[in-house]
Structures are given as structure tokens and as C-alpha cells.
Amino acid sequence: METQQDSLIINRLQDENKKLRIAVEELSVLNEIAIAITSTQSIERIVDLIVRKCVKHIKVEQGVVMLLDEKDQQNPFHTMIRKQDSTTNILPFRLDTQLTGWMLMNKAPLLINDFQTDKRFIVLKEAEFPIKSLLSVPMLLKGKMIGLVTIFNKQGDTGFTNNDQRLLGIIAAQSAHVIETARLYQNEQALIRLQEEMRHAYEIQVDLLPKTMPNVPGYSISGRSIPAKEVGGDYFDFIPLNESKLAFCLADITGKGMPAAILMSNLQATLRGQTLLSKSCKDCVSFSNDLLYYNTAPNKFATLFYGILDSFNNEFVYCNAGHNNPILISSDDKIIRPDIGGLIIGIAPSVPYDEAIIALKQGDVLVIFSDGITEAMNEKQEEFDEPRLLELITKNKDKNSGEIIDLIFKEVNNFSKGQEQMDDMTIIVIKRE
């Protein structure tokens, strides 16, 4: 005959078995999640598994993981993964701004088993509000909330328990770590892809620049460009027209990086097309201006120095569209700064441009440069400036074009003393020998 003491022992054993069974189930869920976290699966698949396990084990109708986007002030929480019990035919539940606002302010677990009697929230009538119970836990990483794990409508009559909150809290903590790790990995992979794309873009841009320097009898001609980033907005070109004529140009596109490089390639194609149509300097610049104006944003423009060298008559015609005035030094140290032309290209349509002709004598040196040269800074925030460049060219005007370019870049680097290059640096040197 069963005694009262025997009944107490049996009940106690049954309670212990129940607790043990729940603990085993919880450990099984956490183990599966831990295995997923250490796997090489994508973040979406890992979080999908986490939500599915929550829905199945805690026995709820729906579960959702939402990530916090601090940049979005209007809707800071964005749904990442949402799952529902496959045995129910229900629409997805949505957290309204009351609930997300409460979580954002309190950064603490929220357990509600009866919305209609909870005074913290104003809800619609039960027929219009399908959420009867809710358990939401913040995903915290080093004290900072990065998202929420929320489950809706506990099945059965018991409602959510403290054990449910404890288990979801553990899952949320694991989720925070895996999401942050995955984010860092994805950012790293995106950076690697970007670097690879930039490397390809750099190779393409290098291919667009002259591969060999022009061989013009009686002249030494060289050009070089060093971008501040992987790709740049400076551009120079040499375009042979016939045996005695050579078009040349140097442009400085607003901005740096990929956008400037794309605009640079468009400008190069335009100038080459116009040059090969045997148009005059000013007409080439005018057409390029209109094309740039009508096909780019208002904040995109370029300075441009465009010229045509006539080696038979030893003169060049040019048009300066808002570019730094080049430096022309004669053998007797006379200095000319070619400034005839017009506005920078791309800021207004149908701009009138002028052109001028300059005769070249033996020993004359023409140096065309971008402002990345003269505005290079040292640690004292002092610029290399034009007077220093002018003095350097004057002292070395007897050297050939390539040697002059080498000296200019060397002096700029020495002046900067390891300071980060802030702008693209490009030079063309044309010397009549």
C-alpha cells in the first residue's frame, strides 16, 4: 500500500525527471546552435536555424530576429529572419513602434503573457491584435544592443516562463556573437573584393595611359601620373595626328577614386574622338565641355589643358580650360604661363573657348602639371607651391624631359617626407632640343 511519503518521493522524482528532460532538450538545442555557429555556413542560414529551433523547442507560433541599424532613425529595427510554426496558417506578426521603442529604451528582456491587461502598451482589440503573448530578448555585445530575438504566442495555456526567458537569453547572447563575427567576416570579404576590383580598375586605367612616350624628331617628350588612391582622376594623353603634329592634354577630374576614374575615361574617349576628327583645340574643348555638362552630375567637372604640337613649324596651339597655367621656360630663363582658353569644363553649356599659338625655340621647356604637385604638403602643412616648382625647373632645364619629371617627383617626395599623398600627381614635359 502506497504511503504518503512514497507519493511525495514519486512526485519529487517525476518533477526531477521533467526538469532533467527540459534540461536535456535545452542542451540539445544549444548544442545544435553552437555547431551551426562554428560552421562555415552563411549568417542567414545560421540565424535561420536559430529561429527555427526557438519556434520548435519553446513551442511558439512565430519567431523573428531583427537587427538594429543606428543610422536609420525612423525604422531602426530591420527583420533579418522570420519563421513560423509550419502547422499553423497565420500571417506574420509585426512588432510595432511601441514594442521596439520599449526594447530600444530599456535594453532588457520583455515577457508578456497577456497584452490586453499589460498597462505598458496600448493595443487594439483582441480580434485585431493577433499577438497574445510575447517574449523578446535583446542581443547584447559588450553592453551594446545589436538586435532582438522575439518569439510570439506560446502554445498551450501556461504562457512564457522564466525558463523560456533564460533559454532565449542564452540563444540571444550566442546570436549576438555569431552575427558580429559574420559581419566582420563579410566586411573583410567585401574589402578583399573591393581591393581586387580596384586592382583591376588600376590596371585598366594604366592601360588607358600612354604606354610609350612620343618619338618626335627634335623634341624630348615625357609624361607620368601617380594616383593618390588605387585609381585616380588625373589623366594625360598623347595623340599622333600625322608625321609632324601631336595632340597632347592633361586633365584633372574633380574628386578621386573610382568615380573620378570613370569620368576620366569618358573624357579621354571624347577628346580622342574629337582630335581624330581634326578639330581645332578650342572646338575639341568646347565639345568635351558640353558632353561633360549634359552627361554628369552638377558637381562633376574637370580642368583641362589641351594642345597640338607642330614639330615642323616648331610651335604649338593650345586651349587652357581652367587648368593650372603651365610653365614655359626658354633657354634664357624667360617665363611664359599659357593661360588662354576659358572656364573649367562641365559646369555650364555652350561656353566659348579661345586658343593661342606659342613658338618654341631650341632649349624651351614646357611643363604641364596637375595641382597634386604644387599642393603636396609636408608635416607642417606647407605646400610645395609653384615658386618651388618653377625654381626646380629653371635649375634643370638643360636635362631631358624624363630626367626633369624624375627630379620633380623626387623633390616632391622629399618635401612631403612620407606624408600621405592627398591628390593625384601628373606631369607632361615637352622640350625642344
Secondary structure, 3 states (H helix, E strand, C coil): CCCHHHHHHHHHHHHHHHHHHHHHHHHHHHHHHHHHHCCCCCHHHHHHHHHHHHHHHCCEEEEEEEEECCCCCCCCEEEEEEEECCCCCCCCCCCCHHHHHHHHHHCCCEEECCCCCCCCCCCCCCCCCCCCCEEEEEEEECCEEEEEEEEEEECCCCCCCHHHHHHHHHHHHHHHHHHHHHHHHHHHHHHHHHHHHHHHHHHHHHHHCCCCCCCCCCEEEEEEEECCCCCCCEEEEEEECCCCEEEEEEEEECCCHHHHHHHHHHHHHHHHHHHHCCCCHHHHHHHHHHHHHHHCCCCCCEEEEEEEEECCCCEEEEEEEECCCCEEECCCCCEECCCCEECCECCCCCCCCCCEEEECCCCCEEEEECHHHHCCECCCCCECCHHHHHHHHHHCCCCCHHHHHHHHHHHHHHHHCCCCCCCCEEEEEEEEC
